[in-house]
Amino acid sequence: MADKSPMLLTYLSRSEGWTPASEIAEHLGVSTRTVRSYVTAIKVAAAPLDVIHSSPDGYRLNRDAHAEYAARDRTSAVAGTPRERVTFLVTRLTHAGVELDVHDLADSLFVSSSTIEADLRQVRALAREAGLELVREGDHVRLDGPDAGHRRLVSRLFSDEQAHGLVDLRRVQEAFGIDDLSGFKTDVMAVLERQGYAINEFGLDRVLLHTAIAVERSRGSSLADDAPEPDDAVARDLDRLVVARFGTRLPAGELAALTTLLTTRAGTRLTPRDEVGEHVAVVRTIIDHAQEEFLVDLDDDDFLTRLGAHVGNLVIRARDGVGNPNPLARTIKSSYPLTYELAVFVAAEIQREFEITIGDDEIAYIALHIGSHLERRATHGERLTCVLVSPGYHDIADLLQRRILPTLGDEASIDRVLTRTDVDPADLHADLVISTVPWEVRPANVVIVQPLPTDADLDAVRGAITRIRRQRRRRAITDELLLYFDDALFYRDLDERDAESVIRVLGDRMRERGIIDDEYLAGVLDRERISSTAFTEWLAVPHALTMSAKRTAIAIALYENPIPWGDATVQVVALVAFSAKDRASFQTVFEQFVEVFSDRADVQRLLRASTDFPAYIDELVRLIDE
């Protein structure tokens, strides 16, 4: 398979419908002809399975066939691509712990000597990044360096293979000849929970990968069975589990290292409120500052205790130079932009306080803590008002009300029940009217139901509630949209095409109009240096971490062709000036605005239609309305 074929499969797996070849080509950075070649290669490799369906609309993944093909591919012993060969070589060299013959390696991979030499050059570069050295003596090679380096190198390769950043435990079992790693995981989770830790599944699977490497390298060692037990309770339990599950003991240094990984990456110690440490006190100060800047309610002891414990582990990881990859980071950043920005603010404060560096993965974990707290605090908002119209006949009106109430739930409340036939629907001032009177002429907020409502009637009521709530929200968004966008802050295809230059052009225009000052613009540039503000594959939202603008506004630059932005490329740059007084009203508009840019087709429609500012606003309102 061609090198980018796995990326093509991953991209298709994220789409539910047909994906045009042009879209895939743009994502992979290749031509549509190359995309067709990749599809052909995949079909040949997967035969007789029909993994990808083709049509004039593009390509679509056959998920059942893809799952079967992936399972079949995992059992294949042949490493075909350069990446697969490099993974094979690193795994063999790590397993062996001794010199291996270059020619034997080439024969086992069915490749030429020149190919194996090229692969070994890649191994050497990766090894050095992990603190190891590939030593060559004649026709023999070996990996020299500390065990931690070996674990770091293999962990990176396995992680890079995963489409969504998750570790496939079955692949780890197959690679290291370890049985029932899933059962071992269950035992480890029980140990952590017994010792008072909350589990981080994403981190735990990566620690299990490190454990598999350590177990493989320790097999055959001469550690005495009567070696002293570790002092740490988690280390003691882990030592016993490794012996029971895998029939070997880990060296004391390896056991200590894995215990640290478990208790800082896979688990967070749940400290009682009356035993909180220094991190919680510092976090409380930071959160107080964040509440002032972002005008959100984060004052909750349980939340602060959980976040403080997480920060304690984060500081340990940062000072040890240990990452904690988060497979949800990209999704969190694009789907919850304001929550992510609040997390960026908190992370920046933590960096200054503890003199550490925090990356995007750790910021996303902070965002999860903040988001889960805000979600628990969230309410449905105001209920819709509802009027029932059911002409009197015995207890029919009461039966109708009892039947309708569960459908309304927390979304609407019945204010009045009218039992007359001579009701004019135009005089009923309510969000929703449910009537058994079959008015031929009626407002859009009226739903006609049977005296004894059927399931279809109840579905119609639910649909009306959804529609009315959506209309209410969209009307508010439409009214507010022009409060933040301005013809003078709208650009198409600027000559500037690098992040700093684009920010300066948009920022200078905002400064000319009295929206921001020099200090705010400097803050925008500083924020960009902390972490790229490319929120989606098409949108960058540069901004400062303070809400010190004179008023909230958005300056827009649209590009027909993508421009580089950090590690990504974007076609829309929206510089946001935040003012604290506008935050509550701006949040909904901003989140709806960002949501438009989560779908490529919507982005392209917006770019095509936005020939000038009025056309841009019209199309943006339409997309949000949809």
Buried (B, 14 or more C-beta within 10 A) or exposed (E): BBEBBBBBBBBBEEBEEBBBBEBBBBBBEBEBEBBBBBBBBBBEBBEEBBBBBBEEEBBBBBEEBBEBBBEEEEEEEEBBEBBBBBBBBBBBBBBEEEBBEBEEBBEBBEBEEEBBEBBBEBBBEBBBEBEBBBBBEEEBBBBEBEBBBBBBBBBBBBBEBBBEBBBBBEBBBEBBEBEEBEEBBEBBBEBBEEBEBBBBEBBBBBBBBBBBBBBBBBEEEEEEEEEEEBEBEBBBBBBBBBBEBBEBBBBBEBBBBBBBBBBBBBBBBEBEEEEBEEBBEBBBEBBEEBBEBBBBEBEBEEBBBBBBBBBBBBBBBBEEEBBBBBBBBBEBBBBBBBBBBBBBBBBBBBBEBBEBEBBBBBBBBBBBBBBEBBEEEEEEEEBBBBBBBBBEEEEBBEBBBEBBBEBBEEBBEBBEBBBEEEBEBEEBEBBBBBBBBEBEEBEEBBBBBEBEBEEEBBEBBBEBBEBBBEBBBBEEBBEBBEBBBBEEBBBBEBEBBEBEEBBBBBBEBBBEBEBBBEEBBEBBBEBBEBBBBBBBBBBBBBBBBBBBBBBBBBBBBBBEEBBEBBEBBBBBBBBBBBBBEBBEBBBBBBBBBBBBBBEBEBBBBBBEBBEEBEEBBEBBBBBBBE
